[in-house]
Amino acid sequence: MLRNLQQQLVAITGQADLKASIVITASSITLSLAATRLTDRSVRPGVIALGVFVLLALTCAVFAVLPKYRLTGKPPVGEFNPLFFGHAALLDTDEYKQTMHKLIADDAGMYDAILEDLHAQSLYLLHRKFRPLRWAYLLLLTGFAAGGIVQGIATLVS
């Protein structure tokens, strides 16, 4: 069961990164095409509205795939997780082996460490991947709607 949950989290992370890459690509292409139309005064209002929201969507998508872990050179006090690669890499080989042997020796402690790691991964996915990804999609959609509405109003007014 725990292995399945861990595999599911890995798969969901991959899906989130793929979706963010799609938004990054679509936003980049849209911005490039919009930039070529800025000199046309008749569509400039819609292009600017579209461009602003698409640029914000692009930024959110980049934040979704941007690595968040900072290398500090020492494990965090009170939050050390030997199952997290960023923390494990801060230990030398002997320290890591001792930490893992101690963890493996106690079945309840080992299961607790696995559960805590899975919970931490779930929180990371929710707050650091899916939240900015959701905003990226909403901003991209809003950009197309805003561009169309602003351009429609500008056309009616002129």
Phi, psi and omega per residue, in radians:
M1 nan -0.815 -3.125
L2 -1.142 -0.660 3.107
R3 -1.107 -0.740 3.118
N4 -1.093 -0.723 3.111
L5 -1.101 -0.756 3.129
Q6 -1.115 -0.740 3.112
Q7 -1.130 -0.647 3.104
Q8 -1.123 -0.729 3.113
L9 -1.112 -0.684 3.088
V10 -1.111 -0.773 3.137
A11 -1.106 -0.746 3.138
I12 -1.130 -0.665 3.082
T13 -1.070 -0.777 3.106
G14 -1.077 -0.704 3.112
Q15 -1.131 -0.734 3.127
A16 -1.105 -0.740 3.119
D17 -1.133 -0.676 3.100
L18 -1.123 -0.779 3.123
K19 -1.098 -0.718 3.107
A20 -1.117 -0.683 3.107
S21 -1.107 -0.658 3.102
I22 -1.119 -0.769 3.122
V23 -1.130 -0.708 3.118
I24 -1.066 -0.799 -3.136
T25 -1.133 -0.859 -3.128
A26 -1.081 -0.725 3.138
S27 -1.155 -0.727 3.141
S28 -1.115 -0.763 3.120
I29 -1.142 -0.772 3.141
T30 -1.075 -0.776 3.119
L31 -1.106 -0.694 3.119
S32 -1.099 -0.787 3.123
L33 -1.181 -0.694 3.132
A34 -1.120 -0.673 -3.123
A35 -1.092 -0.545 3.141
T36 -1.266 -0.301 -3.104
R37 -1.741 -0.009 -3.102
L38 -1.129 -0.451 -3.140
T39 -1.340 -0.279 3.111
D40 -1.470 1.852 -3.058
R41 -1.067 -0.473 -3.067
S42 -1.242 -0.435 -3.127
V43 -2.005 0.051 -3.078
R44 -0.991 -0.785 -3.129
P45 -1.030 -0.789 3.133
G46 -1.161 -0.672 3.138
V47 -1.157 -0.694 3.124
I48 -1.153 -0.788 3.116
A49 -1.068 -0.805 3.096
L50 -1.038 -0.825 -3.085
G51 -1.067 -0.698 -3.135
V52 -1.091 -0.861 -3.102
F53 -1.212 -0.654 3.132
V54 -1.178 -0.649 3.080
L55 -1.127 -0.692 3.073
L56 -1.140 -0.692 3.098
A57 -1.104 -0.746 3.106
L58 -1.049 -0.754 3.130
T59 -1.096 -0.781 3.116
C60 -1.101 -0.710 3.139
A61 -1.143 -0.668 3.095
V62 -1.142 -0.710 3.092
F63 -1.100 -0.548 3.129
A64 -1.156 -0.560 -3.106
V65 -1.789 -0.134 -3.133
L66 -1.219 2.217 3.102
P67 -1.044 2.371 -3.071
K68 -1.754 -0.278 -3.042
Y69 -1.355 2.259 3.103
R70 -1.793 2.299 3.080
L71 -1.387 2.045 -3.109
T72 -1.842 -0.262 -3.129
G73 1.643 -0.213 3.101
K74 -2.545 2.588 -3.136
P75 -1.131 2.545 3.102
P76 -1.157 2.503 3.140
V77 -1.360 2.271 3.075
G78 1.433 -0.241 -3.113
E79 -2.162 0.314 -3.074
F80 -1.130 2.263 3.139
N81 -2.186 1.800 -3.099
P82 -1.168 -0.219 3.117
L83 -1.536 -0.182 3.106
F84 -1.585 2.218 -3.043
F85 -1.013 -0.630 -3.118
G86 -1.161 -0.593 3.103
H87 -1.403 -0.743 -3.134
A88 -1.068 -0.641 -3.111
A89 -1.197 -0.308 3.131
L90 -1.381 -0.269 3.136
L91 -1.622 2.598 2.997
D92 -1.331 2.957 -3.019
T93 -1.005 -0.788 -3.122
D94 -1.123 -0.753 3.101
E95 -1.080 -0.721 -3.133
Y96 -1.133 -0.773 3.133
K97 -1.090 -0.755 3.115
Q98 -1.082 -0.767 3.131
T99 -1.074 -0.780 -3.115
M100 -1.232 -0.678 3.095
H101 -1.073 -0.724 3.117
K102 -1.115 -0.714 3.141
L103 -1.178 -0.767 -3.103
I104 -1.216 -0.492 -3.091
A105 -1.150 -0.437 -3.102
D106 -1.968 1.889 -3.092
D107 -1.005 -0.810 -3.131
A108 -1.105 -0.736 3.117
G109 -1.124 -0.654 3.136
M110 -1.153 -0.796 3.122
Y111 -1.123 -0.683 3.080
D112 -1.061 -0.751 3.132
A113 -1.099 -0.722 3.120
I114 -1.135 -0.789 3.138
L115 -1.112 -0.725 3.107
E116 -1.111 -0.692 3.123
D117 -1.143 -0.778 3.116
L118 -1.092 -0.703 3.105
H119 -1.132 -0.744 3.117
A120 -1.095 -0.708 3.102
Q121 -1.110 -0.703 3.131
S122 -1.109 -0.780 3.107
L123 -1.091 -0.735 3.122
Y124 -1.046 -0.826 3.138
L125 -1.032 -0.815 -3.092
L126 -1.124 -0.865 -3.005
H127 -1.534 -0.563 -3.017
R128 -1.819 -0.257 3.126
K129 -1.977 -1.018 -2.993
F130 -1.305 -0.553 3.119
R131 -1.121 -0.915 3.101
P132 -1.172 -0.519 3.104
L133 -1.167 -0.722 3.096
R134 -1.074 -0.775 3.108
W135 -1.091 -0.669 3.135
A136 -1.064 -0.813 3.125
Y137 -1.124 -0.766 3.136
L138 -1.097 -0.734 3.126
L139 -1.175 -0.668 3.107
L140 -1.105 -0.817 3.104
L141 -1.095 -0.781 3.122
T142 -1.077 -0.649 3.131
G143 -1.066 -0.770 3.118
F144 -1.179 -0.705 3.107
A145 -1.140 -0.822 -3.129
A146 -1.106 -0.719 3.111
G147 -1.049 -0.780 3.127
G148 -1.147 -0.748 -3.133
I149 -1.154 -0.832 -3.130
V150 -1.086 -0.733 3.139
Q151 -1.172 -0.663 3.093
G152 -1.092 -0.772 3.111
I153 -1.129 -0.758 -3.141
A154 -1.093 -0.634 3.135
T155 -1.213 -0.714 3.133
L156 -1.169 -0.658 -3.098
V157 -1.251 -0.625 -3.066
S158 -1.493 nan nan
